Amino acid sequence: MLAVMTIAGSDSGGGAGVQADARTFAALGVFGTSIVTAISAQNTLGVLDVYNLPAEVVVAQMSAVLSDIDIRSVKTGMLATVEITEAVVDMLSQHEVPIVVDPVMAAEAGGKLVTGELKDVLARLLPEAEVVTPNIREAEAISGVAIHSLDDMKHAAYEIYALGPRSVVVTGGHLTGTDVLYDGDFELLRGKLIEGGTHGAGCTFSAAAAAFLAQGHSVSQSALMAKAFVTEAIKNSESIGSGPGVVNQVAATLDRAERYFTLLDVDAGLRTIKTINLDLIPEVGSNLAMAISRAKKPADVAAVKGRIVKVEGAITPVGCVTFGASRHMARVVLAALQYDPNMKSAMSVRCSNEVIGACRELNLVTESFDRADEPRRVRAKEWGTARAIESSVTHGAGVPDVIFDHGSIAKEPMAHILGHSAQQVAETVVKISSMLR
């Protein structure tokens, strides 16, 4: 595994600094080593205090790592004093390794992280940098250029480039969302402002760029991929305190892993229901669906692509299990998730008085809606599921285990069995089946 290094401060709140860098490295498949330059007492509301480590302690950490591990790239973050910066530069000058400089000045939530003038801190480091990645505020402080437009970003990048780095990326997260790369020529890394927490975004971008450089990509490619990575991390940000949300570097990785296990869960559920009473399968067919934890759209919900039907006396899934296979079932599950993040699965079965009676005998919470009350031009199952859940929650029963309707003209009576997983739902359906005559 390729090894990289971060030289940065520790964020006690865990959102930025070496903590954010370590999560980024892990998510991108490189081994992260960490050199701590300062210990900050901070949370999502801001920096309360900072203790800068002695320069010799920083050097000792670097010496220990560099003497043993083949470091392929380095990212620097919080280098709070001239003394620490000079010590870092002295060590790195003995090793030919690309350096990404994140010129950290302050925490996203507020609070100064640099002692003395930023230019003094960076004067020796920038000429060693493969790329420096200031945000708008940092670029203004380094270049002296007030930034209000894309042209101002270009001007600032040009001025910072004159200080010695081989390339500059001025990130546009505080302006338009478009970044400016300058390495003697300008390149625009197009983007747009997105909703989400941004605490740790700068650290994540620079750490990702370092990871991609270690993997052999160019500065331009690394910056583009780092931008895409941090965009997803912001979209998936988490609110863990009272201040700005924290970017989530591992959400996309966890989602990919969960998709695999979700497919396995639905497959297991399909095997479980193979022997249920055939009368539970509606004439229009059934389906079994399950969403990933962070589901927001039908493509985040897995189901049988061609429904579950009765074929010659057997329960038969027609088609494979895949994500986005059933918008109908996805709407049911997504509606339930709005009220309970653990209610991730549902199966449709034929509704009858006997089926509902069996559900109640099993002490399942049931709730219904009337198709006659359905507004025009709405998604029926989404509306009906939400209406039934709201009624159940209002009466203190929480999200129901079963939501049913008695149908209407050309609409077959239907019940949806809800649960935390496809396997749990399938087992509930088997219990219901066993009680039918």
VEXSE-293566 format. One line per field, with one value per residue (C-alpha): residue in one letter; x, y, z. Coordinates in Angstrom, 2 decimals. Layout:
N
resn: [a,...]
X: [X,...]
Y: [Y,...]
Z: [Z,...]
This chain:
437
resn: [m,l,a,v,m,t,i,a,g,s,d,s,g,g,g,a,g,v,q,a,d,a,r,t,f,a,a,l,g,v,f,g,t,s,i,v,t,a,i,s,a,q,n,t,l,g,v,l,d,v,y,n,l,p,a,e,v,v,v,a,q,m,s,a,v,l,s,d,i,d,i,r,s,v,k,t,g,m,l,a,t,v,e,i,t,e,a,v,v,d,m,l,s,q,h,e,v,p,i,v,v,d,p,v,m,a,a,e,a,g,g,k,l,v,t,g,e,l,k,d,v,l,a,r,l,l,p,e,a,e,v,v,t,p,n,i,r,e,a,e,a,i,s,g,v,a,i,h,s,l,d,d,m,k,h,a,a,y,e,i,y,a,l,g,p,r,s,v,v,v,t,g,g,h,l,t,g,t,d,v,l,y,d,g,d,f,e,l,l,r,g,k,l,i,e,g,g,t,h,g,a,g,c,t,f,s,a,a,a,a,a,f,l,a,q,g,h,s,v,s,q,s,a,l,m,a,k,a,f,v,t,e,a,i,k,n,s,e,s,i,g,s,g,p,g,v,v,n,q,v,a,a,t,l,d,r,a,e,r,y,f,t,l,l,d,v,d,a,g,l,r,t,i,k,t,i,n,l,d,l,i,p,e,v,g,s,n,l,a,m,a,i,s,r,a,k,k,p,a,d,v,a,a,v,k,g,r,i,v,k,v,e,g,a,i,t,p,v,g,c,v,t,f,g,a,s,r,h,m,a,r,v,v,l,a,a,l,q,y,d,p,n,m,k,s,a,m,s,v,r,c,s,n,e,v,i,g,a,c,r,e,l,n,l,v,t,e,s,f,d,r,a,d,e,p,r,r,v,r,a,k,e,w,g,t,a,r,a,i,e,s,s,v,t,h,g,a,g,v,p,d,v,i,f,d,h,g,s,i,a,k,e,p,m,a,h,i,l,g,h,s,a,q,q,v,a,e,t,v,v,k,i,s,s,m,l,r]
X: [0.00,1.27,2.13,1.52,2.11,0.11,1.86,-0.92,-2.69,-5.01,-8.68,-10.21,-13.64,-12.49,-13.78,-10.55,-6.79,-5.03,-8.33,-9.90,-6.71,-6.58,-10.18,-9.47,-6.37,-8.21,-11.17,-8.83,-6.83,-3.50,-1.76,-1.69,1.05,0.55,2.88,1.12,2.29,-0.24,-3.04,-6.18,-9.06,-11.91,-15.36,-17.84,-18.34,-14.70,-11.17,-10.98,-7.25,-4.12,-0.93,1.90,4.32,8.02,9.73,12.05,9.04,7.71,11.14,11.33,8.00,9.06,12.43,10.83,8.45,10.79,13.58,11.32,8.43,8.57,6.46,5.12,3.55,3.19,0.34,0.99,-1.80,-1.51,2.09,1.44,4.87,7.90,10.03,7.84,7.71,11.48,11.95,9.48,11.14,14.59,13.39,11.45,14.29,16.21,13.53,12.24,8.51,5.60,4.26,0.71,0.50,-2.84,-2.13,-4.36,-5.10,-8.30,-10.90,-14.08,-16.15,-13.80,-10.57,-7.03,-4.58,-1.45,0.94,2.51,2.20,1.06,3.59,6.41,5.14,4.88,7.95,10.19,7.54,5.90,9.01,9.07,5.43,4.17,0.83,-0.63,-4.40,-5.70,-9.38,-10.64,-9.83,-6.39,-5.63,-6.53,-4.22,-1.28,-1.64,-3.01,-5.69,-9.31,-11.33,-14.87,-14.87,-13.29,-10.87,-9.82,-9.15,-6.92,-5.06,-4.52,-3.34,-0.84,0.54,0.83,2.56,5.20,6.09,7.57,5.16,5.03,1.25,-1.60,-5.24,-7.46,-10.59,-13.89,-16.06,-16.55,-17.46,-18.77,-17.74,-15.27,-11.56,-8.69,-5.52,-2.42,0.90,2.01,-1.30,-4.79,-7.25,-10.75,-12.01,-15.72,-18.13,-21.06,-21.92,-23.67,-25.59,-23.91,-21.49,-18.01,-16.02,-12.90,-13.46,-10.11,-8.20,-10.05,-9.35,-5.61,-5.30,-7.15,-4.86,-1.84,-3.30,-3.88,-0.38,1.04,-0.83,0.95,-1.67,-0.80,-1.59,-4.52,-5.95,-5.37,-7.13,-10.12,-10.49,-9.97,-12.71,-15.11,-14.21,-14.73,-17.98,-19.37,-18.00,-19.87,-23.09,-22.87,-21.84,-23.06,-24.27,-22.49,-22.60,-24.15,-21.82,-21.17,-21.66,-18.61,-17.70,-18.03,-15.15,-16.21,-19.92,-19.52,-17.26,-19.71,-22.63,-20.89,-20.23,-23.80,-25.18,-23.46,-24.84,-28.30,-28.38,-27.41,-30.15,-32.85,-31.61,-31.81,-35.34,-36.40,-35.19,-37.14,-40.49,-40.31,-42.75,-45.33,-49.02,-49.59,-52.64,-50.30,-49.03,-51.24,-52.48,-50.23,-47.28,-45.31,-41.88,-39.40,-37.33,-34.61,-32.83,-29.35,-29.17,-28.66,-31.24,-32.59,-33.86,-35.24,-31.74,-30.82,-33.47,-32.92,-35.76,-36.55,-36.35,-39.42,-41.50,-42.33,-45.06,-46.82,-45.57,-47.03,-47.65,-44.30,-43.17,-40.82,-38.78,-38.77,-35.47,-32.44,-32.18,-30.83,-31.01,-33.65,-35.67,-39.03,-40.02,-43.30,-41.62,-38.93,-41.57,-43.01,-39.61,-38.43,-41.64,-41.12,-37.49,-38.66,-40.10,-37.80,-34.25,-34.27,-37.41,-35.50,-37.46,-40.94,-42.79,-46.13,-48.70,-52.35,-54.61,-57.63,-59.46,-57.77,-54.29,-54.92,-56.40,-53.23,-51.07,-53.00,-52.80,-49.03,-49.22,-48.05,-49.01,-51.35,-52.56,-54.62,-55.45,-58.38,-57.63,-60.82,-59.12,-56.12,-55.47,-55.14,-51.66,-49.86,-47.70,-50.27,-48.07,-45.88,-48.95,-50.73,-47.67,-47.01,-50.66,-50.80,-47.53,-48.62,-51.85,-50.01,-47.39,-50.07,-51.75,-48.47,-47.93,-44.89,-44.22,-46.60,-45.41,-48.17,-49.76,-52.77,-55.58,-58.70,-58.13,-60.49,-61.70,-59.00,-56.78,-56.13,-56.23,-52.64,-50.67,-47.06,-45.12,-42.36,-39.20,-35.56,-34.24,-35.47,-34.78,-36.81,-39.71,-39.55,-39.67,-42.71,-44.44,-43.72,-45.38,-48.42,-48.55,-48.50,-51.69,-53.71,-56.10]
Y: [0.00,3.48,5.57,9.30,11.81,14.63,17.29,19.15,20.04,17.85,18.87,17.66,17.91,15.45,17.40,18.78,18.50,15.16,13.45,14.56,13.73,10.20,9.50,10.85,8.73,5.60,6.27,6.67,3.52,4.96,4.44,7.64,8.62,11.67,14.29,16.41,20.04,21.43,20.38,22.47,22.59,23.07,21.92,22.76,26.23,27.29,27.13,27.60,27.14,25.95,24.40,24.40,21.52,22.31,22.17,19.39,17.20,17.71,16.82,13.68,12.47,13.14,11.50,8.38,8.00,8.99,6.69,3.67,4.25,5.04,8.21,8.98,12.39,14.89,17.20,20.06,21.72,23.71,24.92,27.50,29.09,30.05,27.71,24.69,25.60,25.90,22.58,20.89,22.37,21.32,17.73,17.58,19.12,15.89,13.85,14.10,13.89,15.98,18.37,19.69,22.83,23.66,27.14,26.79,30.09,29.54,26.92,26.83,27.66,30.47,30.81,31.68,28.80,30.67,32.66,35.63,36.70,34.04,35.12,34.63,31.15,30.21,32.01,28.95,26.32,27.55,27.18,23.49,22.90,20.89,22.61,25.04,24.94,28.14,28.89,32.39,33.91,32.31,33.36,36.98,36.91,35.43,37.44,40.74,40.56,41.16,38.38,39.05,37.28,34.55,37.09,38.06,34.37,34.20,37.33,35.90,32.56,34.38,36.35,33.24,31.37,34.12,33.08,29.81,26.85,24.81,25.20,26.88,25.86,28.59,26.77,28.50,27.03,30.47,32.10,30.28,26.67,26.79,26.37,28.07,26.10,28.01,26.40,28.94,28.44,28.81,25.94,26.22,23.29,23.85,23.25,24.77,25.57,22.69,22.35,20.65,21.16,22.31,21.87,19.98,20.59,22.29,19.59,16.92,18.52,18.87,15.40,13.89,15.74,14.31,10.80,11.09,12.53,9.54,7.29,8.91,11.35,14.82,17.93,18.74,15.21,15.10,18.43,17.36,14.07,15.74,18.22,15.40,13.61,16.61,17.45,14.06,14.48,17.78,16.33,13.58,15.88,15.21,17.65,16.45,19.66,23.10,24.60,23.89,20.31,18.08,16.67,12.90,11.37,7.77,8.01,7.10,4.15,2.91,3.35,1.19,-1.51,-1.32,-1.69,-5.06,-6.27,-4.91,-7.02,-10.06,-9.27,-9.04,-12.31,-13.99,-12.65,-14.06,-17.51,-17.20,-16.48,-19.32,-21.46,-18.86,-19.16,-18.35,-16.29,-13.64,-12.79,-10.14,-10.65,-7.78,-9.43,-8.61,-7.20,-7.10,-3.95,-2.63,0.73,1.68,3.74,7.08,6.50,9.62,8.40,5.25,4.36,3.82,1.10,-2.49,-4.73,-7.48,-6.03,-7.83,-8.44,-11.63,-13.73,-17.12,-19.55,-23.07,-23.09,-21.62,-18.20,-16.95,-13.72,-12.58,-10.83,-10.10,-7.96,-4.54,-0.93,1.27,-1.76,-0.67,2.97,1.81,-0.02,2.63,5.28,3.20,2.66,6.25,7.56,5.30,6.42,10.00,8.96,6.15,5.79,2.11,1.24,0.34,-2.52,-3.41,-6.20,-5.93,-8.68,-9.17,-7.51,-9.26,-9.29,-12.60,-11.17,-8.09,-10.29,-12.42,-9.28,-8.12,-11.58,-11.27,-7.92,-6.04,-2.38,-1.85,1.35,1.94,4.67,5.11,5.28,7.32,10.19,10.15,13.61,13.91,13.99,12.48,9.39,7.11,4.81,7.64,9.65,6.67,5.49,8.97,9.43,6.10,6.74,10.23,8.80,6.04,8.42,10.91,8.20,7.29,3.95,5.00,3.80,0.89,-2.60,-2.95,-0.32,-1.44,-0.22,-1.94,-0.80,1.03,0.76,-1.14,-1.04,-4.31,-4.31,-4.24,-4.42,-3.44,-5.19,-2.91,-3.74,-2.99,-5.44,-7.55,-10.72,-9.44,-8.51,-11.91,-13.68,-11.59,-12.56,-16.24,-15.85,-14.23,-17.02,-19.70,-18.27,-18.29,-21.15]
Z: [0.00,-0.85,2.20,2.55,5.32,6.84,8.89,10.64,13.85,15.86,16.01,19.28,17.63,14.97,11.98,10.53,10.91,11.09,11.89,8.59,6.72,8.15,7.10,3.63,3.18,4.33,2.02,-0.96,-0.29,0.84,4.18,6.18,8.61,10.81,12.21,14.83,14.96,17.42,19.69,19.35,21.77,19.33,18.42,15.69,17.19,16.98,18.39,22.15,22.63,20.81,22.11,19.55,19.96,20.15,16.76,17.95,18.76,15.22,13.82,15.98,14.59,11.00,11.49,12.93,9.99,7.16,8.37,8.15,5.71,1.99,1.89,-1.62,-0.92,1.90,2.82,5.23,7.13,10.34,10.61,13.28,13.71,11.65,13.79,13.03,9.34,9.06,10.85,8.49,5.40,6.59,6.98,3.71,1.69,2.29,0.52,-3.04,-2.50,-3.83,-1.19,-1.04,1.08,2.67,4.11,7.14,8.87,10.82,11.60,9.50,12.59,13.61,15.56,14.51,14.04,12.96,15.16,13.38,9.74,7.33,4.70,7.20,8.03,4.34,2.95,3.12,2.51,-0.70,-2.89,-1.89,-2.78,-5.74,-5.21,-2.69,-2.10,-0.44,-0.12,-0.95,2.44,2.57,-1.00,-0.11,2.91,0.98,-2.23,-0.92,-3.64,-2.63,-4.25,-5.46,-8.82,-10.91,-12.39,-8.85,-8.12,-11.19,-10.09,-6.61,-8.02,-10.23,-7.25,-5.08,-7.91,-7.89,-4.32,-5.60,-5.70,-8.89,-9.03,-7.20,-6.76,-5.35,-4.22,-4.83,-2.10,-0.57,-3.90,-7.00,-6.45,-9.36,-8.55,-10.36,-11.12,-12.22,-13.12,-15.70,-17.48,-16.10,-15.85,-14.41,-12.37,-12.83,-10.00,-8.19,-4.61,-2.89,0.33,3.26,6.11,5.20,8.41,7.29,3.57,2.98,4.84,2.90,-0.50,0.12,1.66,-1.30,-3.71,-1.87,-2.08,-5.83,-6.40,-4.52,-6.93,-9.87,-11.15,-12.41,-10.38,-12.69,-12.45,-8.70,-8.19,-10.30,-8.45,-5.08,-5.98,-6.83,-3.60,-1.34,-3.13,-2.15,1.37,1.72,0.28,2.90,5.75,9.27,11.91,15.05,17.11,17.20,14.59,10.90,9.72,9.35,5.93,5.72,3.80,4.28,3.45,-0.22,0.67,3.29,0.89,-1.73,0.85,2.14,-1.38,-1.64,1.69,0.83,-2.33,-0.26,2.26,-0.42,-1.98,1.43,1.89,-1.47,-0.44,2.82,1.14,-1.41,0.57,1.63,0.88,-2.80,-1.87,-0.45,-3.92,-5.57,-9.12,-10.23,-8.53,-5.41,-4.66,-1.83,-1.46,0.81,0.94,2.02,5.22,3.50,0.77,-0.90,-4.28,-5.96,-7.18,-3.50,-3.07,-4.24,-5.42,-7.92,-11.40,-12.73,-9.58,-7.67,-9.28,-9.08,-11.72,-11.76,-8.03,-7.03,-5.77,-8.48,-8.69,-12.31,-12.87,-10.75,-7.62,-8.46,-7.33,-8.90,-10.04,-8.58,-8.24,-6.72,-3.83,-3.52,-2.82,-0.01,1.61,1.11,2.67,5.71,6.04,6.48,9.84,10.95,9.56,10.52,8.54,5.37,3.83,2.59,0.81,-0.95,-0.33,-1.20,1.35,2.83,6.16,6.93,6.25,8.40,11.13,11.10,11.35,14.39,16.00,15.61,17.45,14.37,14.31,11.37,9.72,6.61,4.13,1.79,-1.92,-2.34,-0.47,-2.78,-4.28,-8.02,-9.56,-6.59,-6.29,-4.73,-2.66,-1.41,-0.39,1.16,3.08,4.45,5.41,7.24,9.06,10.12,11.53,13.39,14.77,15.83,17.86,19.55,17.83,15.82,12.29,11.62,10.71,8.13,5.88,3.86,1.65,0.35,-3.20,-5.52,-9.10,-11.04,-7.93,-6.13,-2.28,-1.08,2.15,2.66,5.40,6.71,8.62,9.30,6.70,3.81,5.78,8.75,6.46,4.77,8.13,9.10,5.86,6.58,10.01,8.42,5.83,8.50,10.03,6.82,6.16]
